[in-house]
Amino acid sequence: MSERKVLNKYFPPNFDPSQIPRQKKPKDLQHKVRLMAPFSMRCNTCGEYIYKGKKFNARKETVEGESYLNIKIFRFYIRCTRCSAEITFKTDPQNTDYVAENGVSRNFEPWRDEGAESEEQRRQQEEEEEYDPMKALENRTEDSKREMDILDALDEIRTRNARSERVDVDDVMGKLSTEDQGVVKQALNEDDLEDERLAASIFTSASGQKVRKLNDGDLQPDAVALLADSELVKNMPSFKTPLVAKKRKAEDTNSLGITVKKKTVNKDPAVVVTPKSNGDKQSKPTPISSVANGKAPANGLGMLANYSDSESDSD
């Protein structure tokens, strides 16, 4: 496929371009082109409307004797889509636009007239300023005044926005009239009453009695003991860790006035606790000092009771 995209041509060594005869083309030669309608128009023959951007197969030619700053002007020939009447229009490089020439009338475009009027006014103003220096000074003064007014309006808008951002409720209430303040306060009171009514409906039992939280001082000692021993309190599930539950239980019992007997642990290192046997009763703890002195305990299970002096036996 790459061979088809080669732009170079082969020229034999004996090629002489001067021997090629020049073709004589007419000056009004027309070329076939594909274009779109540059503006919306209406056919003068049948009244058909042709909208801007519709595509046509057209013929293009150079207009003889017309140019703008050495820019050529071209003429285009198209045919109406309904009656096939010939329509011509040409370019207008001076205004960067197109001009309808024959067989068609251009639709009204209000923005074109506004642009033409503004351009005409600007041209007249420039002519006046050129011949009248005082007029030029007045125009510049008006322009500067207009710019100052615009800047003042912008500053006022910025100040108003900043003030609205720092607005306070009390300031707004102060600016309201007495009637408006009364209406606002009444609305606020109604909201408070509605909140109180909702809270009362929530903290009221089915029988109509008001539910309230009891403090520790309101309970009697008998009620406290009954509450502590009740099965409901004992069987309530706990979602705390064992250590936290144990600590909380101790704090609750202390607050209710219930004394709890704690197991005393003998921290004396001179006391040995013997394990409990299966058949015998638990023996009393044997002091380590007595064992160290060689005295056998009463039950005969001391460390020195099972051994005899070998030297004394041999003697």
C-alpha positions as CSV (number, residue, x, y, z in Angstrom):
1,M,0.0,0.0,0.0
2,S,2.9,2.3,0.6
3,E,3.6,2.4,-3.2
4,R,0.3,4.2,-3.9
5,K,1.2,7.1,-1.6
6,V,4.4,8.1,-3.4
7,L,4.2,11.7,-4.6
8,N,7.3,11.7,-6.7
9,K,7.1,11.0,-10.4
10,Y,9.7,9.6,-12.7
11,F,11.2,11.9,-15.3
12,P,13.3,10.4,-18.0
13,P,16.8,11.9,-18.7
14,N,15.8,13.4,-22.1
15,F,12.7,15.2,-20.6
16,D,12.5,18.9,-21.7
17,P,9.6,20.9,-20.0
18,S,9.9,23.7,-22.6
19,Q,8.6,21.4,-25.3
20,I,5.3,21.0,-23.5
21,P,2.7,23.2,-25.1
22,R,0.8,25.6,-22.8
23,Q,-2.9,25.2,-22.6
24,K,-5.0,28.3,-23.3
25,K,-7.8,28.5,-20.8
26,P,-10.6,31.1,-20.9
27,K,-10.5,33.8,-18.2
28,D,-14.1,33.0,-17.2
29,L,-13.4,29.3,-16.6
30,Q,-15.8,27.8,-14.1
31,H,-14.9,25.0,-11.6
32,K,-17.2,22.5,-10.0
33,V,-17.1,22.7,-6.2
34,R,-19.1,21.5,-3.3
35,L,-20.3,24.1,-0.8
36,M,-22.9,25.1,1.8
37,A,-25.3,28.0,1.6
38,P,-23.5,30.9,3.5
39,F,-26.8,32.5,4.6
40,S,-30.5,31.7,4.7
41,M,-32.3,32.9,1.6
42,R,-35.6,32.7,-0.4
43,C,-35.9,31.9,-4.0
44,N,-37.5,34.7,-6.0
45,T,-39.1,32.3,-8.5
46,C,-41.0,29.8,-6.3
47,G,-40.6,31.3,-2.8
48,E,-38.7,28.3,-1.5
49,Y,-36.7,28.9,1.7
50,I,-33.1,27.7,1.7
51,Y,-31.6,27.5,5.1
52,K,-28.0,28.3,6.0
53,G,-25.7,25.3,5.7
54,K,-27.6,23.4,3.0
55,K,-25.1,21.6,0.7
56,F,-25.0,22.2,-3.1
57,N,-23.0,21.2,-6.1
58,A,-22.0,24.7,-7.4
59,R,-19.9,26.3,-10.1
60,K,-17.2,28.8,-9.1
61,E,-15.7,31.6,-11.3
62,T,-13.5,34.6,-10.7
63,V,-15.3,38.0,-11.0
64,E,-13.6,40.1,-13.6
65,G,-12.8,43.7,-12.8
66,E,-13.7,43.4,-9.1
67,S,-11.2,43.0,-6.3
68,Y,-10.6,44.3,-2.7
69,L,-7.0,45.1,-1.7
70,N,-5.8,42.7,-4.5
71,I,-8.1,40.0,-3.1
72,K,-10.0,38.2,-5.8
73,I,-13.8,38.0,-5.6
74,F,-15.5,34.8,-6.6
75,R,-19.0,34.1,-7.9
76,F,-21.0,30.9,-7.2
77,Y,-23.8,29.4,-9.2
78,I,-26.4,27.1,-7.5
79,R,-29.9,25.9,-8.4
80,C,-33.1,26.0,-6.3
81,T,-34.0,22.7,-4.7
82,R,-37.7,23.1,-5.8
83,C,-37.8,24.9,-9.2
84,S,-34.2,24.5,-10.3
85,A,-33.9,28.2,-10.9
86,E,-30.3,29.5,-11.1
87,I,-29.1,31.4,-8.0
88,T,-25.9,33.4,-7.8
89,F,-24.0,35.0,-4.9
90,K,-20.5,36.3,-4.5
91,T,-17.9,36.9,-1.8
92,D,-17.5,40.2,0.1
93,P,-14.0,40.3,1.6
94,Q,-14.5,43.9,2.8
95,N,-17.2,42.8,5.3
96,T,-16.0,39.1,5.5
97,D,-19.4,38.1,4.2
98,Y,-21.4,37.0,1.1
99,V,-23.7,39.1,-1.1
100,A,-26.8,37.7,-2.8
101,E,-26.7,38.7,-6.5
102,N,-29.4,37.1,-8.7
103,G,-32.5,34.9,-8.3
104,V,-32.6,35.1,-4.5
105,S,-33.3,37.5,-1.6
106,R,-31.5,37.2,1.7
107,N,-33.6,36.8,4.8
108,F,-33.7,39.5,7.4
109,E,-31.0,39.2,10.1
110,P,-31.4,41.8,12.9
111,W,-27.9,41.3,14.3
112,R,-26.4,42.4,11.0
113,D,-28.3,45.7,11.2
114,E,-27.2,46.3,14.8
115,G,-23.6,45.6,13.8
116,A,-23.9,48.0,10.8
117,E,-25.4,50.7,13.0
118,S,-22.7,50.4,15.6
119,E,-20.0,50.4,12.9
120,E,-21.5,53.6,11.4
121,Q,-21.7,55.3,14.7
122,R,-18.1,54.4,15.5
123,R,-17.0,55.8,12.1
124,Q,-18.9,59.1,12.7
125,Q,-17.4,59.5,16.1
126,E,-13.9,59.0,14.8
127,E,-14.5,61.6,12.1
128,E,-15.9,64.1,14.7
129,E,-12.9,63.5,17.0
130,E,-10.5,64.0,14.1
131,Y,-11.8,67.5,13.3
132,D,-13.0,68.6,16.8
133,P,-10.5,68.2,19.7
134,M,-13.1,69.3,22.3
135,K,-15.4,66.6,21.1
136,A,-12.7,64.0,21.6
137,L,-12.0,65.3,25.1
138,E,-15.8,65.1,25.9
139,N,-15.9,61.5,24.6
140,R,-12.9,60.5,26.7
141,T,-14.4,62.1,29.8
142,E,-17.7,60.3,29.2
143,D,-15.8,57.0,28.8
144,S,-13.9,57.5,32.0
145,K,-17.0,58.5,33.9
146,R,-18.8,55.3,32.6
147,E,-15.9,53.2,33.8
148,M,-15.9,54.8,37.2
149,D,-19.7,54.2,37.5
150,I,-19.2,50.5,36.6
151,L,-16.4,50.1,39.2
152,D,-18.6,51.8,41.9
153,A,-21.4,49.4,41.1
154,L,-19.1,46.5,41.4
155,D,-17.8,47.7,44.8
156,E,-21.3,48.1,46.0
157,I,-22.3,44.6,45.0
158,R,-19.2,43.2,46.7
159,T,-20.0,45.1,49.9
160,R,-23.6,43.9,49.9
161,N,-22.5,40.3,49.5
162,A,-19.9,40.6,52.3
163,R,-22.6,42.2,54.6
164,S,-25.0,39.4,53.8
165,E,-22.4,36.8,54.7
166,R,-21.8,38.4,58.1
167,V,-25.5,38.8,58.9
168,D,-26.7,37.9,62.5
169,V,-30.1,36.7,63.6
170,D,-30.4,39.3,66.3
171,D,-29.7,42.1,63.8
172,V,-32.3,40.7,61.4
173,M,-34.9,40.5,64.2
174,G,-34.0,44.1,65.2
175,K,-34.7,45.3,61.7
176,L,-38.1,43.7,61.6
177,S,-41.1,45.6,62.6
178,T,-43.1,44.9,65.8
179,E,-45.7,42.9,64.0
180,D,-43.2,40.8,62.2
181,Q,-41.3,40.2,65.5
182,G,-44.6,39.0,67.1
183,V,-45.2,36.6,64.3
184,V,-41.7,35.2,64.5
185,K,-41.9,34.8,68.3
186,Q,-45.3,33.1,68.1
187,A,-43.9,30.7,65.5
188,L,-41.0,29.9,67.8
189,N,-43.3,29.4,70.8
190,E,-45.5,27.0,68.8
191,D,-42.4,25.0,67.9
192,D,-41.4,24.8,71.6
193,L,-44.9,23.7,72.6
194,E,-44.9,21.1,69.9
195,D,-41.6,19.7,71.2
196,E,-42.9,19.6,74.8
197,R,-46.1,17.8,73.6
198,L,-44.0,15.2,71.7
199,A,-41.8,14.7,74.8
200,A,-44.8,14.2,77.1
201,S,-46.3,11.7,74.7
202,I,-43.1,9.7,74.7
203,F,-42.6,9.7,78.5
204,T,-46.2,8.8,79.4
205,S,-47.3,5.3,80.0
206,A,-50.4,3.6,78.6
207,S,-52.4,4.3,81.8
208,G,-51.6,8.0,81.6
209,Q,-49.0,8.1,84.3
210,K,-45.8,10.1,83.8
211,V,-42.7,8.1,83.6
212,R,-39.7,9.5,85.4
213,K,-36.2,8.4,86.4
214,L,-35.7,7.5,90.1
215,N,-32.6,8.7,91.9
216,D,-30.7,6.6,94.4
217,G,-31.9,8.8,97.3
218,D,-35.6,8.2,96.4
219,L,-35.4,4.4,97.0
220,Q,-36.0,2.9,100.4
221,P,-33.4,0.4,101.9
222,D,-35.9,-2.4,101.6
223,A,-36.6,-1.5,98.0
224,V,-32.8,-1.4,97.4
225,A,-32.3,-4.9,98.8
226,L,-35.3,-6.2,96.9
227,L,-34.0,-4.6,93.7
228,A,-30.5,-6.1,94.2
229,D,-31.9,-9.6,94.9
230,S,-34.5,-9.5,92.1
231,E,-34.3,-12.2,89.5
232,L,-34.7,-9.5,86.7
233,V,-31.5,-7.8,87.8
234,K,-29.6,-11.0,88.1
235,N,-30.7,-12.4,84.8
236,M,-30.1,-9.2,82.8
237,P,-27.6,-9.8,80.0
238,S,-24.3,-8.0,80.1
239,F,-22.4,-6.8,77.1
240,K,-19.3,-5.7,79.0
241,T,-16.0,-7.5,79.4
242,P,-15.7,-9.7,82.6
243,L,-13.2,-7.3,84.2
244,V,-15.4,-4.3,83.6
245,A,-18.6,-6.2,84.7
246,K,-16.9,-7.3,87.9
247,K,-15.7,-3.8,88.7
248,R,-19.2,-2.3,87.9
249,K,-20.8,-4.9,90.1
250,A,-18.6,-4.0,93.1
251,E,-19.4,-0.3,92.6
252,D,-23.2,-1.1,92.5
253,T,-23.1,-3.2,95.6
254,N,-21.2,-0.5,97.5
255,S,-23.6,2.2,96.4
256,L,-26.6,0.1,97.5
257,G,-25.1,-0.5,101.0
258,I,-24.5,-4.2,100.7
259,T,-21.3,-5.5,102.3
260,V,-19.4,-8.1,100.5
261,K,-17.0,-10.5,102.3
262,K,-13.7,-10.8,100.6
263,K,-11.6,-13.8,100.8
264,T,-8.4,-13.2,102.8
265,V,-5.2,-14.5,101.3
266,N,-2.4,-15.3,103.6
267,K,0.7,-13.5,102.3
268,D,3.0,-14.8,105.0
269,P,5.8,-16.7,103.3
270,A,6.4,-18.8,106.4
271,V,3.2,-20.7,106.1
272,V,2.9,-23.8,103.8
273,V,-0.6,-24.8,102.7
274,T,-0.9,-28.5,102.2
275,P,-3.4,-29.8,99.5
276,K,-6.6,-31.5,100.6
277,S,-6.6,-35.3,100.2
278,N,-9.5,-37.4,99.1
279,G,-10.1,-39.4,102.3
280,D,-8.7,-37.2,105.0
281,K,-9.7,-33.9,106.2
282,Q,-7.7,-30.9,105.3
283,S,-4.7,-30.6,107.5
284,K,-3.6,-27.5,109.2
285,P,-0.8,-25.5,107.6
286,T,2.6,-26.4,108.8
287,P,5.1,-23.7,109.6
288,I,8.3,-23.9,107.5
289,S,10.4,-23.0,110.6
290,S,9.4,-26.2,112.4
291,V,10.3,-28.2,109.4
292,A,13.6,-26.5,109.1
293,N,14.4,-27.3,112.8
294,G,13.8,-31.0,112.2
295,K,10.5,-31.3,114.1
296,A,8.0,-33.6,112.5
297,P,4.4,-32.5,112.3
298,A,1.7,-34.1,114.2
299,N,0.3,-36.1,111.3
300,G,3.7,-37.7,110.7
301,L,3.9,-36.5,107.1
302,G,6.9,-34.2,107.5
303,M,9.9,-34.3,105.3
304,L,12.2,-35.7,108.1
305,A,9.8,-38.3,109.5
306,N,10.5,-40.9,106.8
307,Y,14.3,-40.8,107.2
308,S,16.5,-42.1,110.0
309,D,20.0,-41.2,111.0
310,S,22.2,-43.8,109.4
311,E,25.2,-43.1,111.6
312,S,23.1,-43.6,114.8
313,D,21.8,-46.9,113.5
314,S,25.2,-48.2,112.7
315,D,26.4,-47.3,116.2
